Amino acid sequence: MNTEGRVYDIAIIGGGVTGTAQAYVFTHFVKGISNVLLLEKNENVALVNSNTDSNAQTLHGGDTETNFSLEKALKMRDAECILGAFLEKYGEGAYRRLYKMALAVGADEVRLIKERFKMIHSYYPTLEFLGRESIARIEPKLVEGRNPETEVAALFRPNGFAVDYHRASECLYKEAMKSGKLDAFFKTKTRAITRTDGIYEIETNNAVFHAKAVAVAAGPFSILFAHSCGYAGEYTILPVAGNFYRTRAVILGGKVYTVQDPMFPFAAAHMDSSINDPSAMRIGPTADVIPFLERRHWATIADFLKTGVISKEGLRAIFEIIFRKDEKEEKRKVLRFAGKNVVYKIPVIGTWYFLKKAAQKIIPTLRYRDLEFARGEGGVRPQLVNMKTRALEMGTGKIVGDRDGDKLVFDITPSPGASDCLRNALVNAKKHFVPFLGSGYEFDDKKFTEEFPGAREAFGRIA
Ligand SMILES: Cc1cc2nc3c(=O)[nH]c(=O)nc-3n(C[C@H](O)[C@H](O)[C@H](O)COP(=O)(O)OP(=O)(O)OC[C@H]3O[C@@H](n4cnc5c(N)ncnc54)[C@H](O)[C@@H]3O)c2cc1C
């Protein structure tokens, strides 16, 4: 490959859904950009956490995620609107429209979602509050066999999305290629990013590339690049893997989430039909801390050890997070939670425990023999740990490298990173890369809003 002398406007490291969304936005909507580089270590886009079965296939819109603050919910409403608009135009085969539900079981959870409905319903015109009878009308299996004394209620929205993020990435990539401005190199692993005279040198296993600015969208590996460029030294990563179970015993028509504990926003199981096999339901994910930056890739244990977790500060932060008592309930909730997820891993007993603790909360009549462990499914959520405050920071993380003329953005993307991919790409383009690149570069607001008129308002909220 001859790239000698070529200086790309922007290089993107990582071809998951975060990287391909940026490739699409940079090549289509930034005036002045003439060439963008995409480097991916695998042979195709989105084969890691954005792969079809690595995640829960949900386009989170903020309505049925009971742990989101109003601010976060509205941000995700915008994310859903923007990615939804792209999918409806260019994403044939990458998504399905279906209902989304947050099921509350027991008086406390019912109270919680009643309050939540009051707080958010004016922002979601199609959101409904359902009592037991209405739930039974829509999905009788959610009520059948349930103790009639147990209160149940649900938040329900008929028009959500299930997404195959692998295919969505392929669509984003395909559209980016159509611009004629994207050079993509697969089986090309970035080893180092350095800067000389204001230009970034990107060393890979195949060649050395040059760019004026770099977007690092390498999932959990983004933190290592941030560290090597002198940023985010106070952060490390806790890789939280998620496993799924499958069943063909009960088929639901939509996505049924349960009420999330705000302390573990990634943890409460949900159930929906698999996007690539609607005759099977997926239940999960579980949450399981593993020492890998990439699931089932043993070599990435060495990468995990480089994240700073095995330093005095890292170990102290992890220890405190695990053993800290919850302020309200005076319980060591993280320890209990971790314990529960360890039990899930024990053969036979684990499946039985998952059935009792998670699956039957959704479908009370589900039996042990109905559940099958979905081997090979589920990726890693790179949860950020702040070693200074010794706290887990939930949600996606963005590190902007703009010191001393640097032009770097590192995205670290636990859930709901896939849902936010296109909104995030717009944020990166408008707020970071256009100012980084300076005069001669401009975001083309008019082109974007003409392309996606339905996403005009959501786009307008990106400053
Ligand atoms: C169990 C589970 C359930 C989830 N459910 C949802 C959900 O329902 N909805 C949702 O929105 N999100 C969900 N998520 C999160 C979602 O999967 C991620 O936010 C999203 O896939 C992140 O995309 P990404 O492109 O940033 O990272 P990835 O998909 O991990 O892509 C990173 C890419 O970078 C490449 N790369 C890494 N290092 C290098 C290097 N050195 N050189 C070149 N390339 C490199 C990798 O090969 C990979 O292709 C879930 C995650 C898990 C684990």
The ligand as an ORCA input file, in Angstrom:
! r2SCAN-3c Opt
* xyz 0 1
  C     -23.654     -7.425     26.630
  C     -23.736     -6.085     25.982
  C     -24.970     -5.540     25.658
  C     -25.036     -4.292     25.050
  N     -26.246     -3.834     24.634
  C     -26.331     -2.655     23.998
  C     -27.571     -2.202     23.471
  O     -28.568     -2.900     23.492
  N     -27.609     -0.972     22.913
  C     -26.498     -0.163     22.837
  O     -26.607      0.946     22.363
  N     -25.307     -0.599     23.283
  C     -25.183     -1.825     23.825
  N     -23.979     -2.282     24.238
  C     -22.800     -1.461     24.010
  C     -22.375     -1.505     22.533
  O     -22.153     -2.844     22.143
  C     -21.124     -0.672     22.365
  O     -21.335      0.615     22.914
  C     -20.746     -0.480     20.902
  O     -20.748     -1.689     20.188
  C     -19.378      0.158     20.856
  O     -19.003      0.322     19.524
  P     -17.536      0.776     19.212
  O     -17.429      0.910     17.753
  O     -17.183      1.955     20.042
  O     -16.617     -0.406     19.774
  P     -16.392     -1.847     19.131
  O     -17.604     -2.375     18.526
  O     -15.699     -2.642     20.174
  O     -15.392     -1.519     17.951
  C     -14.061     -1.140     18.183
  C     -13.294     -1.512     16.944
  O     -11.960     -1.075     17.082
  C     -11.117     -2.071     16.548
  N      -9.799     -1.901     17.154
  C      -9.459     -2.018     18.465
  N      -8.134     -1.801     18.630
  C      -7.647     -1.508     17.396
  C      -6.352     -1.195     16.915
  N      -5.286     -1.140     17.712
  N      -6.205     -0.963     15.579
  C      -7.270     -1.028     14.737
  N      -8.511     -1.341     15.138
  C      -8.697     -1.564     16.449
  C     -11.798     -3.373     16.947
  O     -11.373     -4.451     16.150
  C     -13.256     -3.015     16.733
  O     -13.683     -3.303     15.421
  C     -23.858     -3.547     24.809
  C     -22.628     -4.100     25.123
  C     -22.552     -5.370     25.677
  C     -21.211     -5.966     25.940
*
